[in-house]
Amino acid sequence: MPTQLPDSLGALAVDDKQARDDQMATVSPKAIGTFSPNALNKLVASWNKLSKLFGISEPYPVFAEPLKVFPVDFTKLLVMASKAIEDAVEAEVISSDLLIDLPNTKKDQDVILLAAKLGEVAKSPEFKSFLMEAPPEPTEPVVEEAEPLPAPMDDDAMMNMFASRMPVKP
């Protein structure tokens, strides 16, 4: 039987999730406009295909009402996908045409374009392989060992060295 958290800890966990969602809502790129359920559900269908590549098996629910702003939980998922797509483009795995621009998603046509891009990414075997690869290990800079400094000279050795460099007068 799973252990129940005391009410105060359960309330803290709920407050913590709400705080993270509030922070995400303030710092994440937002899609703000007027979005029909038809366009949103095309995006959801594309996301549900792509989500399998991220190991997310539970499909995102469809929308029944028009929205002015994407829900925070959906935005989190799209930001995650966007970052992975950016990384794949940077690694030259997929075309930069597939980058998604969430802040400039303002109308249904933008949502449908976003859905089409996610659909293309979801079908890309190169992107799937990219996600399956282990991230490259950071390379450590090669540090060359410095040659040891010569031992300090005593006064007699230093005088002999200077004397040897002086021209001899006849």
GIVENJO-V802500 format. One line per field, one symbol per residue. ss: DSSP state (H for helix, E for strand, C for the rest). phi: phi as a letter, one per 40 degrees, with the letter a starting at -180 (. if undefined). burial: b if it has 9 or more other ideal C-beta (glycine too) atoms within 8 Angstrom, else e. Layout:
ss=???
phi=???
burial=???
This chain:
ss=CCCCCCHHHHHHHHHHHHHHHHHHHHHCCCCEEEECHHHHHHHHHHHHHHHHHHCCCCCCCCCCCCEEECCHHHHHHHHHHHHHHHHHHHCCCCCHHHCCCHHHCCCHHHHHHHHHHHHHHHHCHHHHHHHHCCCCCCCCCCCCCCCCCCCCCCHHHHHHHHHHHCCCCC
phi=.ccccddcccccccccccccccccccbccbbbibbcdcccccccccccccccccgcccccccbbbcbcbccdcccdcccdcdcccdcccccgcbcccccbbccccbadcccccccccccccccccccccdccccccccccccbcccccccccccdccccccccccccccc
burial=eeeeeeeeebeebeeeeeeebeebbeebebbebebebebbbbbbbbbbbbbbbbeeeeebeebeeebeebebebbbbbbbbbebbbbbbeeebbeeebbbebeebebbebbbebbbbbbbbbebebbbbbbeeeeeeeeeeeeeeeeeeeeeeeeeebeebeeeeeeeee
